Amino acid sequence: MKNNLDELIELIAEVRLFLELKQKTIIDADQFTSHTQGHINNITRRILALEHDYKEIKDRYSDKPEVFINFRKRAIEIQKEIDSLS
């Protein structure tokens, strides 16, 4: 059984992959604009923040379950934002 930290790493990887696939879909559909690029840049910053927070959780808060719940919620919010890109 994987632990919570492994799950967080997988969540980050899934969100990154989801963004890459969505970006490719938008480019292939010839719908890529500077507005879209701005959204992608913001989402990328949020993913980088998740990665930073993962390191902090690993070092300081791995014994607090509420931290993992909040992390998952943030990852889901980012996925929803990616899904709404067009």
ABEGO torsion letter per residue (X at the ends): XBBAAAAAAAAAAAAAAAAAAAAAAAAAAGABBAAAAAAAAAAAAAAAAAAAAAAAAAAAAAABAAAAAAAAAAAAAAAAAAAABX
